[in-house]
Each structure stands twice: as structure tokens, then as C-alpha cells.
Amino acid sequence: MKYVDTWDLDSIFPGGTKSPELQAKLHNLKKDIEEYEQLINEWNFAEDKSASSFKAILKKHEVIGKALEQSATFVQMWHDAYMNDEYANVVMGQVMDLFGEIEKLSTRYTKKLVAIPEVDWQQLLQDEELQVVSFVLNETREDGKRLLSEEEEKIITELNKDGLTAWSQLYDTTVSIMTIPFTDKEGKTTALSVGQAMNRMYADPDPEVRKQLFENWEAAWTKFAPIFADTLNHLDGYRITLQKAHKRENYLEEPLEYNRMSKETLNAMWGAVASNKQPFINFLNQKAKLLGMEKLGWQDVDAPVAFGDVKPTRFTYDEACDFIIDNFATFGPKLAAFAKHALENRWVEAEDRPNKRPGGYCTELPEFEESRIFMTFTGSTSDASTLAHELGHAFHSHVMKDLPSLNHHYAMNVAETASTFAETIISNATVANAKNDEEKAALLNTKLENATAMFLNIHARFLFEDSFYKERTEGIVSEQRINELMENAQKEAFCNSLSSYHPHFWCSKLHFFIDDVPFYNFPYTFGYLFSLGIYAEYLKNPEGFEDKYIALLKDTGSMKVEDLAMKHLGVDLTKPEFWAEGIQLMAKDTEEFIQLTNNKLSV
């Protein structure tokens, strides 16, 4: 079937960032915010202990929140797809101003929640509608106890526009003007966007192409590194100041609270990863032999491997879409039908062209109760996995759309569970259906590249960020020192198994510069391993499992992850055993890969 590989943005706001309809919505939002402020100001719980006034505030906040997110999502989508549109930043500034107004009013609202006596609060939550969202309301009330005075929080909100948000936008703007030169065999030099260069650097079968691109890539980030070092220092320094002001004793408290998980769970997960790396180091060493290298370089870790006459699998966009839908159907009809609907209705921006930002993501259009996916599709199996990954995110949001709005907001770590579960479905089905050993080895290679990313690459990111925050609490960290921290983290995470490393990786990874979520990386590994545990349960009892899976996803916005795992899987996430079992599932794939490819090395 034919699928269009670009977004239908006009169906949201016709006319791009200068859309009159978008401006009209922003104008109406100002009126809604004024009404919201009036509702909060008039709410006096001591005089009115009924639930009706409180629920009216929640309803108005829901309407405003959906409209603001719809507007912000559209502007971000447009900017990411057309990074040369300078007006996008202007409109995003308008949207961020409105978000700032809501944030200031939310402080006033939250302080009123905190002021309600505990006995009265518990009585209020007996209301049937409020009881359903009580977890989130209790969470908001508890978080509210950290707040400073309303005036202080108002100043912080204003400063954030030129603080956290501004530093993050500076990173995006700088990356948008960067290019990476590439000279082909005919001597023609092309200026690639960051996204184009990244995709080809990691996926091109020619080691000389990968080497040239990596050298040019590292040189480009080196040139801009002084800007990025300032950006990272001030972004995280600003955040550390805010954390201290809000009585957080450690920089990990905020991301752990955001992900609704305990430090014990985080330590158990990374402890299990650190203790079970050898199979994946063995995989990298085997891959080096297959590529005729003593050790892999950084740019070779995800390189395709040819087995006999079996060439690296390539997809057209249409083939990838059909491939994903067909394999989702092996798990359940609801997931497959959803993916088909999303792909047929142009929810995905995948065209390979200049002036797009790198990376991929799934975002929400809450007023439509729909998602949108951004990526650049170049035909690799990795790109197909990315598409499946983002469709998993979209499915997660889709199954929750009938829940109360407050229960839609699940933590990032469980969000990554749905996405990596979708990838697992695809990779396991294709390996099982391989036509011969060569094809099976190629598919295992792709599957294990994902595992090494989760257990090695993302572990390096966490080790780096942890060490950077420790040093940043004491003062500014120099560019040279940041490079040292990054390379040290990579060497530890990869057990010194590579021939070269990427000291400026911290520059090139957007995740370190996102303003709203600190420590953006470890949730990926959590989600990956948690999804393996869920998949293991599916293999034991596949009949009717899709409905059980959907039930788990629906609970992700209304409980802590430890409680979620105990309720639906009967496991304790604070113990390393659960995490180690998931890792061992992938370790079996490394053994099979090495066994299959040993025959090729002995020829």
C-alpha cells in the first residue's frame, strides 16, 4: 500500500506558523486564562467545602491545558519539519507566555490545595469523580509543599523563559544551522544536515564512509562546543539552583519524582546492568571480527553486517509501514488496527530532506485525541524500529483517551515501556520467521544493537550526567573536563571494548539539553527492561494478552511504577533479580548470534 511520508499540518492550523486560526486560538486562550484566574480567586474552601467549585477549576484547567498543548505541539512540529522558518520561534514565544501565566496561577491553586486540612481533604476525595483522579491530586498536593511563596514562584516562572527554556532553545537554534560535509567517491562534497549525517554515519555499510562522517561530525561539534558547554553549564546550573530552592537535597530527586520511582529501583536496575554486560561485550567483539576489525570504533557499533549473499535489509517507507502493521497483528488486532489508521491518516513526518531537526519523537494533539510522529526515514532496519517505537508511544496515548484527563499523564519511564514493547514485537517476529541462518544473524544483529544501546550507550549517558551534576554543583565545568567526563563514562559503560570514543557526544545528544525533564536518558533502559518482563508474560500466556497489556497501560498515569509492576506482573522492582532476568533474555540472543556467525568466521 502507498503511504504519504509527510504530516498533514493544514488539518491542524492551515497556513503554518502565520495561521490566522492559530492566532485566534491564542487570543481566546487569554480569555480562558482570565476566567480560570477568577475561578481560583473565588474558591475559598473554608466557606465552600463542596466538590463542585473545585471540579469547575479542574475542568477549566483541562480545557486550557489541551488548547495550549495543541498549539505548542503544532508550532514545534512545524519548526522541526522546517527549521528554516524563523517565525516559529516568535509564535512559540507567544505560547510559552501563556504557559507561564497558567504556571503562575497553578501555584496559587496548588497552595490552596496544600492549605486544606487533611481531614477535609480526605472527605473531598470521597466525591466519585475526584476519587478516580485521587492519585494525581494527592501527588500535586504533596509536590505543592515544596513551593516557595506565590510571588517567588511567579518570579521563577518569568525567569524560566530566559533561563531553562531559553538555554534549551539556544541549543535547538545552533543545531539548526550546523552542517556536516561529506565527500563522495567522485569528489563531490555535500553539506548534510545534522539529522542526515547522523543517520548515514551509523547506518552506511561502507566503513570509510562511516569513518569520514564521524571525523567530520566530531569536528563540527568541536567547533560549536564552546557554545554548547556554556549552554549545558547554565541550563543545569539554573536547574540545580531551582532544586535547592525547592528543598531538594540531591539532583536525582526531581527526575525520580517525575518518573514516579524510587532510588532503590534505579540502583537495582543499573546494578543488574553493570553485572551482566559481558554477553553484550562479546557481541561487539564478534561484530568487530565480522567487519574485519580488531575493535569497533564508536561509529561502527550500529554498522550493518553482511552475511554471505544476504545484504542488510532495506525498506521503502511503504514496505516498512506494511511490515510493522503485519507484525503488530501477530500480537493483537487492536495494536495493528491503530497503527494502520495512524499511517494511513498522515500522522507521521518521515521524509528524508534538508532543514529537518535530527531524531525522532511522538507528540500529542489532545484536542484531537491523536498523536503525531516525527522522524527521518532513510530505509534502514533501525528506521523501521524507530517508526515502530513511536507508534508504540502513540498506542499508549490512544488506549488512555477515555480516562479522565488528569490520569493521562504517565511518567517517561513507563512511556518508554510501550514504545520498546512495540519494537520487541517487530524484532522477535522477524527473527522467528527468518528464511535462513544468514538472515537470522542479520536480524539478531539489529535486535542486539538496540540492547547494546540500552545497556551500554544509555548507561554511559547516565554515568556522564551523574558525574557532570556532581561537578556542576561545585561550579562551572570546562569544555575539556566535560569531554573527559563523557569519554570516561563511555569507556566504563562499554568496558573499554571500543577502539575510539566520542568525547563530544554530550554536544550531539539533544537529550542533555531538554529543559523540562532532567536525566532524560535512564527511562529508556527502564522501559526496555520493563517491556521485556511484560513480553515474557505474553509468551507464557498469549491468549487474550493484548487486553491485559492495555489494562497495564491504562494504569500508568495513576500509580507509582513499583505498584504498577506488583499489580500487573507480581514483581518487586527494587530487587535486581527482575532486571537481571530481562537482561538474560537478550543475553541468549548474543549466544545465538555468536554461534551462527562463528561458522562465517571459520570459512
C-alpha positions as CSV (number, residue, x, y, z in Angstrom):
1,M,0.0,0.0,0.0
2,K,1.1,3.6,-0.6
3,Y,1.6,5.9,2.4
4,V,2.3,9.6,2.4
5,D,5.5,10.2,4.4
6,T,4.8,13.9,5.4
7,W,2.5,15.4,8.0
8,D,-0.9,16.9,7.1
9,L,-0.2,20.1,9.2
10,D,-3.0,22.1,7.5
11,S,-5.6,19.9,9.2
12,I,-4.4,21.3,12.5
13,F,-3.9,25.0,11.6
14,P,-3.9,26.0,7.9
15,G,-1.2,28.5,7.0
16,G,1.7,27.3,9.1
17,T,3.1,29.4,11.9
18,K,1.4,32.5,10.5
19,S,-2.0,30.8,10.6
20,P,-4.9,33.2,11.4
21,E,-6.7,30.3,13.1
22,L,-3.7,29.7,15.4
23,Q,-3.6,33.4,16.4
24,A,-7.4,33.3,17.1
25,K,-6.9,30.3,19.4
26,L,-4.2,32.0,21.3
27,H,-6.4,35.1,21.6
28,N,-9.3,33.0,23.0
29,L,-6.9,31.3,25.4
30,K,-6.1,34.6,27.0
31,K,-9.8,34.9,27.9
32,D,-10.0,31.4,29.2
33,I,-7.0,32.0,31.4
34,E,-8.7,35.1,32.8
35,E,-11.8,33.0,33.7
36,Y,-9.5,30.4,35.2
37,E,-7.9,33.0,37.4
38,Q,-11.3,34.2,38.6
39,L,-12.4,30.7,39.5
40,I,-9.2,30.2,41.6
41,N,-9.5,33.6,43.3
42,E,-13.1,33.0,44.2
43,W,-12.5,29.5,45.6
44,N,-12.5,29.6,49.4
45,F,-12.6,26.1,50.7
46,A,-13.3,27.3,54.3
47,E,-16.6,28.8,53.1
48,D,-17.4,26.2,50.4
49,K,-16.4,22.6,51.1
50,S,-18.4,21.2,48.3
51,A,-16.7,19.5,45.4
52,S,-18.4,21.5,42.7
53,S,-16.3,24.6,42.8
54,F,-13.1,22.5,42.9
55,K,-14.2,20.4,39.9
56,A,-15.1,23.6,37.9
57,I,-11.4,24.7,38.4
58,L,-10.2,21.3,37.2
59,K,-12.4,21.4,34.1
60,K,-11.3,24.9,33.1
61,H,-7.7,23.9,33.6
62,E,-8.3,20.8,31.4
63,V,-9.7,22.9,28.6
64,I,-6.9,25.4,28.7
65,G,-4.2,22.7,29.0
66,K,-5.5,20.9,25.9
67,A,-5.7,24.0,23.8
68,L,-2.2,25.2,24.9
69,E,-0.6,21.8,24.2
70,Q,-2.4,21.6,20.8
71,S,-0.9,25.0,19.9
72,A,2.6,24.3,21.2
73,T,2.7,20.9,19.6
74,F,1.7,22.4,16.2
75,V,4.4,25.1,16.4
76,Q,7.1,22.6,17.5
77,M,6.1,20.2,14.7
78,W,6.3,22.9,12.1
79,H,9.7,24.1,13.4
80,D,11.1,20.6,13.5
81,A,10.0,19.8,10.0
82,Y,11.0,23.2,8.6
83,M,13.9,24.5,10.7
84,N,14.5,27.5,8.4
85,D,11.1,29.0,9.5
86,E,12.4,31.8,11.8
87,Y,8.8,32.8,12.7
88,A,8.3,29.6,14.5
89,N,10.3,30.9,17.5
90,V,8.2,34.0,17.6
91,V,4.9,32.1,17.8
92,M,6.4,29.6,20.3
93,G,7.3,32.6,22.5
94,Q,3.6,33.6,22.4
95,V,2.6,30.1,23.5
96,M,5.2,30.0,26.2
97,D,4.0,33.3,27.6
98,L,0.5,31.7,28.0
99,F,2.0,28.6,29.6
100,G,3.8,30.9,32.0
101,E,0.5,32.5,33.0
102,I,-1.0,29.1,33.7
103,E,2.0,28.1,35.7
104,K,1.7,31.2,37.9
105,L,-2.0,30.5,38.5
106,S,-1.3,26.9,39.2
107,T,1.0,27.9,42.0
108,R,-1.9,29.8,43.6
109,Y,-4.2,26.8,43.0
110,T,-1.7,24.3,44.5
111,K,-1.1,26.4,47.5
112,K,-4.9,26.4,48.2
113,L,-4.8,22.6,47.9
114,V,-2.0,22.4,50.5
115,A,-3.9,24.7,52.9
116,I,-6.9,22.3,53.1
117,P,-6.8,20.4,56.4
118,E,-6.0,16.7,55.9
119,V,-9.4,15.6,57.3
120,D,-11.3,17.9,54.9
121,W,-9.0,16.8,52.0
122,Q,-9.8,13.2,52.5
123,Q,-13.5,14.0,52.7
124,L,-13.3,16.0,49.5
125,L,-11.7,13.0,47.7
126,Q,-14.8,10.9,48.6
127,D,-16.5,12.5,45.6
128,E,-16.9,9.9,42.9
129,E,-15.2,11.9,40.1
130,L,-12.4,13.1,42.3
131,Q,-11.7,9.6,43.7
132,V,-10.8,8.4,40.2
133,V,-8.1,11.0,40.0
134,S,-7.1,11.0,43.6
135,F,-3.5,9.7,43.0
136,V,-2.7,12.7,40.8
137,L,-4.4,15.1,43.1
138,N,-2.5,13.8,46.1
139,E,0.7,13.9,44.1
140,T,0.0,17.6,43.3
141,R,-0.8,18.4,46.9
142,E,2.4,16.7,48.1
143,D,4.6,18.4,45.5
144,G,3.0,21.7,46.5
145,K,4.5,21.5,49.9
146,R,7.9,22.3,48.2
147,L,6.6,25.6,46.7
148,L,8.0,29.0,47.8
149,S,5.7,31.9,48.2
150,E,3.4,32.7,45.3
151,E,5.4,35.9,44.5
152,E,8.7,34.0,44.4
153,E,7.2,31.2,42.2
154,K,5.9,33.9,39.9
155,I,9.3,35.4,39.5
156,I,10.8,31.9,38.9
157,T,8.2,31.3,36.2
158,E,9.1,34.6,34.5
159,L,12.8,33.9,34.7
160,N,12.4,30.4,33.3
161,K,11.5,32.0,29.9
162,D,15.0,33.4,29.7
163,G,16.6,30.6,31.8
164,L,15.8,26.9,31.3
165,T,13.7,27.4,28.2
166,A,16.0,30.0,26.6
167,W,19.1,27.8,27.0
168,S,17.3,24.8,25.5
169,Q,16.1,27.0,22.6
170,L,19.6,28.2,22.0
171,Y,20.8,24.6,21.6
172,D,18.0,23.9,19.1
173,T,18.8,27.1,17.1
174,T,22.5,26.4,17.0
175,V,22.0,22.8,15.8
176,S,19.6,24.0,13.1
177,I,22.4,26.0,11.4
178,M,25.0,23.3,11.6
179,T,26.0,21.2,8.6
180,I,28.3,18.2,8.2
181,P,30.4,18.0,5.0
182,F,30.6,14.7,3.1
183,T,32.7,14.0,0.1
184,D,31.7,11.0,-2.1
185,K,33.9,8.8,-4.2
186,E,33.5,11.2,-7.2
187,G,34.9,14.0,-5.1
188,K,31.6,15.9,-4.8
189,T,31.2,17.5,-1.4
190,T,27.7,17.9,0.1
191,A,26.6,19.7,3.2
192,L,24.4,17.4,5.2
193,S,22.1,18.4,8.0
194,V,22.8,17.0,11.4
195,G,20.0,14.5,11.1
196,Q,21.1,13.3,7.6
197,A,24.7,13.0,8.7
198,M,23.8,11.1,11.9
199,N,21.6,8.6,10.0
200,R,24.3,7.8,7.4
201,M,27.2,7.8,9.8
202,Y,25.7,5.0,11.8
203,A,24.0,3.0,9.1
204,D,26.2,3.2,6.0
205,P,27.7,-0.2,5.1
206,D,31.0,1.3,3.9
207,P,33.4,1.7,6.8
208,E,35.3,4.5,5.0
209,V,32.0,6.5,4.7
210,R,31.3,6.0,8.4
211,K,34.9,7.0,9.3
212,Q,34.8,10.2,7.2
213,L,31.4,11.2,8.5
214,F,32.5,10.5,12.1
215,E,35.6,12.6,11.8
216,N,33.7,15.5,10.2
217,W,30.9,15.0,12.8
218,E,33.3,15.2,15.7
219,A,35.0,18.3,14.1
220,A,31.7,20.1,13.6
221,W,30.6,19.5,17.3
222,T,34.1,20.5,18.4
223,K,33.8,23.9,16.6
224,F,30.5,24.7,18.3
225,A,31.4,23.0,21.6
226,P,32.2,26.3,23.5
227,I,28.6,27.4,22.9
228,F,27.3,24.0,24.0
229,A,29.5,24.0,27.1
230,D,28.1,27.3,28.2
231,T,24.6,26.1,27.4
232,L,24.9,22.9,29.4
233,N,26.6,24.6,32.3
234,H,23.9,27.3,32.6
235,L,21.0,25.0,31.9
236,D,21.9,22.5,34.6
237,G,23.3,25.2,36.9
238,Y,19.9,27.0,36.7
239,R,18.2,23.7,37.4
240,I,20.4,23.0,40.4
241,T,19.6,26.4,41.9
242,L,15.8,25.8,41.5
243,Q,16.1,22.3,43.0
244,K,17.9,23.7,46.1
245,A,15.3,26.5,46.4
246,H,12.6,23.8,46.4
247,K,14.3,21.9,49.2
248,R,15.7,19.0,47.1
249,E,18.8,17.7,48.6
250,N,20.0,15.8,45.6
251,Y,19.9,16.4,41.8
252,L,18.3,12.9,41.3
253,E,15.3,13.6,43.5
254,E,13.5,15.6,40.7
255,P,13.8,13.0,37.9
256,L,12.9,10.2,40.3
257,E,9.8,12.0,41.4
258,Y,8.9,12.8,37.8
259,N,9.3,9.1,36.9
260,R,7.3,8.0,40.0
261,M,10.1,5.6,41.0
262,S,12.4,5.2,44.0
263,K,16.2,5.5,44.2
264,E,16.2,1.8,45.2
265,T,14.6,0.8,41.9
266,L,17.1,2.9,39.9
267,N,20.0,1.4,41.7
268,A,18.7,-2.1,41.3
269,M,18.3,-1.6,37.6
270,W,21.8,-0.1,37.0
271,G,23.3,-2.7,39.3
272,A,21.9,-5.5,37.3
273,V,23.0,-3.9,34.0
274,A,26.6,-3.4,35.3
275,S,26.8,-7.0,36.5
276,N,25.5,-8.5,33.3
277,K,27.4,-6.7,30.5
278,Q,29.8,-9.4,29.3
279,P,27.4,-11.1,26.8
280,F,27.0,-7.7,25.0
281,I,30.7,-7.0,25.0
282,N,31.1,-10.5,23.4
283,F,28.6,-9.4,20.8
284,L,30.5,-6.2,20.0
285,N,33.8,-8.2,19.8
286,Q,32.2,-10.7,17.4
287,K,30.8,-7.9,15.3
288,A,34.3,-6.4,15.0
289,K,35.6,-9.7,13.7
290,L,32.8,-9.9,11.2
291,L,33.7,-6.4,10.0
292,G,37.4,-7.3,9.8
293,M,38.4,-5.1,12.7
294,E,40.3,-5.7,15.9
295,K,37.8,-3.5,17.8
296,L,34.8,-1.5,16.7
297,G,35.1,2.3,16.6
298,W,32.3,4.4,18.0
299,Q,30.8,4.9,14.6
300,D,30.8,1.1,13.9
301,V,28.7,0.0,16.9
302,D,25.5,0.1,14.8
303,A,27.0,-0.6,11.4
304,P,25.2,-3.1,9.3
305,V,26.9,-6.5,8.8
306,A,26.7,-8.5,5.6
307,F,26.3,-12.3,5.9
308,G,27.1,-14.2,2.7
309,D,24.8,-13.1,-0.1
310,V,22.4,-11.6,2.5
311,K,22.6,-7.8,2.2
312,P,21.5,-5.5,5.0
313,T,17.7,-5.3,5.0
314,R,16.4,-2.2,3.4
315,F,12.9,-0.8,3.4
316,T,11.0,1.7,1.4
317,Y,8.7,3.7,3.6
318,D,5.7,1.8,2.3
319,E,7.3,-1.5,2.9
320,A,8.2,-0.5,6.5
321,C,4.6,0.6,7.2
322,D,3.2,-2.7,5.9
323,F,5.9,-4.7,7.7
324,I,5.0,-3.1,11.1
325,I,1.2,-3.5,10.7
326,D,1.6,-7.1,9.7
327,N,3.8,-7.9,12.7
328,F,1.8,-5.9,15.2
329,A,-1.1,-8.2,14.1
330,T,0.8,-11.2,15.5
331,F,0.4,-9.7,18.9
332,G,-3.1,-8.3,18.7
333,P,-5.7,-6.8,16.4
334,K,-6.1,-3.5,18.3
335,L,-2.5,-2.5,18.1
336,A,-2.4,-3.4,14.3
337,A,-5.6,-1.5,13.5
338,F,-4.4,1.5,15.4
339,A,-1.0,1.6,13.5
340,K,-2.8,1.2,10.2
341,H,-5.1,4.1,11.0
342,A,-2.2,6.4,12.1
343,L,-0.1,5.6,9.0
344,E,-3.0,6.0,6.5
345,N,-4.0,9.3,8.0
346,R,-0.6,11.0,7.8
347,W,0.3,11.1,11.5
348,V,3.9,10.6,10.6
349,E,6.6,13.0,9.2
350,A,9.3,10.7,7.8
351,E,10.6,12.4,4.6
352,D,14.4,12.5,4.2
353,R,15.1,16.1,3.3
354,P,17.3,19.0,4.5
355,N,16.2,21.6,7.1
356,K,14.7,19.0,9.5
357,R,15.9,18.6,13.0
358,P,17.5,15.2,13.9
359,G,16.0,12.5,16.0
360,G,12.5,11.1,16.4
361,Y,9.6,11.5,18.8
362,C,5.9,11.1,19.3
363,T,3.8,14.1,20.4
364,E,0.2,14.7,21.3
365,L,-2.7,16.7,19.8
366,P,-5.0,16.4,22.9
367,E,-7.9,18.3,21.3
368,F,-8.0,15.8,18.5
369,E,-7.2,12.9,20.9
370,E,-4.5,11.9,18.4
371,S,-0.7,11.6,18.3
372,R,1.9,12.7,15.7
373,I,5.3,11.1,15.0
374,F,8.4,12.8,13.8
375,M,11.5,11.1,12.3
376,T,13.6,10.9,9.2
377,F,13.2,7.6,7.3
378,T,16.2,6.5,5.2
379,G,15.4,2.8,4.7
380,S,17.4,1.1,7.4
381,T,16.0,-1.5,9.8
382,S,16.9,1.0,12.5
383,D,14.5,3.5,10.9
384,A,11.8,0.8,10.8
385,S,12.4,0.1,14.5
386,T,12.1,3.9,15.2
387,L,8.8,4.0,13.5
388,A,7.5,1.0,15.5
389,H,8.9,2.6,18.7
390,E,7.0,5.9,18.1
391,L,3.8,4.0,17.1
392,G,4.1,2.3,20.5
393,H,4.1,5.6,22.2
394,A,1.0,6.7,20.2
395,F,-0.8,3.5,21.0
396,H,-0.2,4.1,24.7
397,S,-1.9,7.5,24.5
398,H,-4.7,6.1,22.3
399,V,-5.8,3.4,24.9
400,M,-5.9,6.1,27.6
401,K,-8.1,8.6,25.8
402,D,-11.3,7.6,27.6
403,L,-9.8,8.1,31.0
404,P,-10.1,11.4,33.0
405,S,-7.6,13.9,31.6
406,L,-5.6,14.0,34.9
407,N,-4.9,10.3,34.5
408,H,-3.4,10.7,31.0
409,H,0.0,12.0,32.3
410,Y,2.2,8.9,32.7
411,A,5.9,9.1,33.6
412,M,8.5,8.9,30.9
413,N,9.9,5.5,32.0
414,V,6.6,3.7,31.6
415,A,6.0,5.7,28.3
416,E,9.2,4.0,27.0
417,T,7.8,0.7,28.0
418,A,5.0,0.9,25.4
419,S,7.4,2.0,22.7
420,T,10.1,-0.6,23.3
421,F,7.4,-3.3,23.7
422,A,6.3,-2.4,20.1
423,E,9.9,-2.8,18.9
424,T,10.2,-6.2,20.7
425,I,7.1,-7.4,18.8
426,I,8.7,-6.5,15.5
427,S,12.2,-7.8,16.2
428,N,11.1,-11.1,17.7
429,A,8.6,-11.9,14.9
430,T,11.2,-11.2,12.2
431,V,13.9,-13.3,13.8
432,A,11.4,-16.2,14.2
433,N,10.5,-16.0,10.6
434,A,14.0,-15.8,9.2
435,K,14.4,-17.8,6.0
436,N,18.0,-19.0,6.8
437,D,20.8,-18.6,9.2
438,E,22.3,-15.6,7.4
439,E,19.1,-13.7,7.6
440,K,18.5,-14.7,11.2
441,A,22.0,-13.4,12.1
442,A,21.3,-10.1,10.4
443,L,18.1,-9.7,12.3
444,L,19.7,-10.7,15.6
445,N,22.4,-8.1,14.9
446,T,19.7,-5.3,14.6
447,K,18.0,-6.6,17.7
448,L,21.2,-6.7,19.7
449,E,22.2,-3.2,18.6
450,N,19.1,-2.0,20.4
451,A,20.1,-3.9,23.5
452,T,23.7,-2.5,23.5
453,A,22.2,1.0,23.2
454,M,20.1,0.3,26.3
455,F,22.8,-1.4,28.4
456,L,25.9,0.4,27.2
457,N,25.2,3.7,25.4
458,I,22.5,4.9,27.7
459,H,24.4,3.7,30.8
460,A,27.3,5.9,29.5
461,R,24.8,8.8,29.3
462,F,23.7,8.2,32.9
463,L,27.2,7.9,34.2
464,F,28.2,11.1,32.4
465,E,25.2,13.1,33.6
466,D,25.6,11.9,37.1
467,S,29.3,12.9,37.2
468,F,28.6,16.2,35.5
469,Y,25.9,17.2,38.0
470,K,28.3,16.3,40.8
471,E,30.9,18.7,39.5
472,R,28.4,21.3,38.4
473,T,27.2,21.7,42.0
474,E,30.7,22.9,42.8
475,G,31.0,25.4,39.9
476,I,31.4,25.8,36.1
477,V,32.7,22.7,34.3
478,S,35.1,23.4,31.4
479,E,34.6,22.1,27.9
480,Q,37.7,20.0,28.2
481,R,36.6,18.5,31.5
482,I,33.1,17.8,30.1
483,N,34.8,15.8,27.2
484,E,36.8,13.9,29.8
485,L,33.7,13.0,31.8
486,M,32.0,11.9,28.6
487,E,34.8,9.7,27.4
488,N,35.4,8.2,30.9
489,A,31.7,7.3,31.0
490,Q,31.8,5.7,27.6
491,K,34.9,3.7,28.5
492,E,33.3,2.4,31.7
493,A,29.9,1.7,30.2
494,F,31.5,-0.1,27.2
495,C,34.1,-1.9,29.4
496,N,36.9,-0.4,27.2
497,S,35.8,-2.6,24.3
498,L,36.0,0.1,21.6
499,S,38.9,1.4,19.6
500,S,37.6,5.0,19.6
501,Y,35.1,7.1,21.5
502,H,33.0,10.2,21.0
503,P,34.1,12.9,23.6
504,H,31.7,15.4,22.1
505,F,28.7,13.1,22.3
506,W,27.3,15.3,25.0
507,C,27.1,18.1,22.4
508,S,25.3,16.0,19.8
509,K,22.7,14.4,22.1
510,L,19.6,16.5,22.3
511,H,18.5,14.7,25.4
512,F,21.1,16.6,27.6
513,F,19.6,19.9,26.6
514,I,15.9,19.3,27.1
515,D,14.6,21.9,29.5
516,D,11.7,20.3,31.2
517,V,13.0,16.8,32.2
518,P,16.4,16.3,33.9
519,F,18.1,13.0,33.4
520,Y,16.1,12.2,30.3
521,N,18.0,9.0,29.5
522,F,17.6,6.3,32.1
523,P,13.9,5.9,31.5
524,Y,14.8,4.3,28.2
525,T,16.6,1.5,29.8
526,F,13.8,1.2,32.4
527,G,11.2,1.0,29.7
528,Y,13.2,-1.5,27.7
529,L,13.7,-3.9,30.5
530,F,10.2,-3.5,31.9
531,S,8.9,-4.2,28.4
532,L,10.9,-7.4,28.3
533,G,9.3,-8.5,31.5
534,I,5.9,-7.9,30.0
535,Y,6.8,-9.7,26.8
536,A,7.9,-12.7,28.8
537,E,4.5,-12.8,30.4
538,Y,2.9,-12.6,27.0
539,L,4.9,-15.6,25.8
540,K,3.7,-17.7,28.7
541,N,0.0,-16.9,28.1
542,P,-0.5,-15.2,24.7
543,E,-4.3,-15.8,24.6
544,G,-6.1,-12.6,25.3
545,F,-2.9,-10.9,26.5
546,E,-3.5,-7.7,24.5
547,D,-6.4,-6.7,26.8
548,K,-4.1,-7.3,29.8
549,Y,-1.4,-5.2,28.3
550,I,-3.9,-2.4,27.6
551,A,-5.1,-2.6,31.3
552,L,-1.5,-2.1,32.4
553,L,-1.0,0.9,30.1
554,K,-4.2,2.5,31.4
555,D,-2.8,2.4,35.0
556,T,0.5,4.1,34.1
557,G,-0.9,7.5,34.8
558,S,-2.3,6.8,38.2
559,M,0.3,4.9,40.3
560,K,3.9,4.6,41.1
561,V,5.9,2.2,38.9
562,E,6.7,-0.2,41.8
563,D,2.9,-0.5,42.5
564,L,2.2,-0.9,38.8
565,A,4.7,-3.8,38.5
566,M,3.4,-5.5,41.5
567,K,-0.3,-5.2,40.4
568,H,0.1,-6.4,36.9
569,L,3.3,-8.6,37.0
570,G,3.7,-9.5,40.6
571,V,7.3,-8.4,40.7
572,D,9.4,-6.2,43.0
573,L,11.3,-3.6,41.0
574,T,13.6,-2.7,43.9
575,K,15.3,-6.1,43.6
576,P,17.9,-6.7,40.9
577,E,16.6,-10.2,40.1
578,F,13.7,-8.8,38.0
579,W,16.0,-6.6,35.9
580,A,18.6,-9.4,35.5
581,E,16.0,-11.8,34.2
582,G,15.2,-9.3,31.4
583,I,18.9,-8.8,30.6
584,Q,19.3,-12.6,30.3
585,L,16.6,-12.8,27.7
586,M,18.7,-10.7,25.5
587,A,21.9,-12.5,26.5
588,K,20.5,-15.6,24.9
589,D,20.3,-13.7,21.6
590,T,24.0,-12.8,21.9
591,E,24.9,-16.5,22.3
592,E,22.8,-17.5,19.3
593,F,24.3,-14.7,17.2
594,I,27.9,-15.7,18.0
595,Q,27.1,-19.4,17.3
596,L,25.5,-18.6,13.9
597,T,28.3,-16.2,12.9
598,N,31.2,-18.4,14.1
599,N,30.5,-20.5,11.0
600,K,31.1,-17.5,8.8
601,L,34.4,-16.6,10.5
602,S,35.7,-20.2,10.1
603,V,35.2,-20.2,6.4
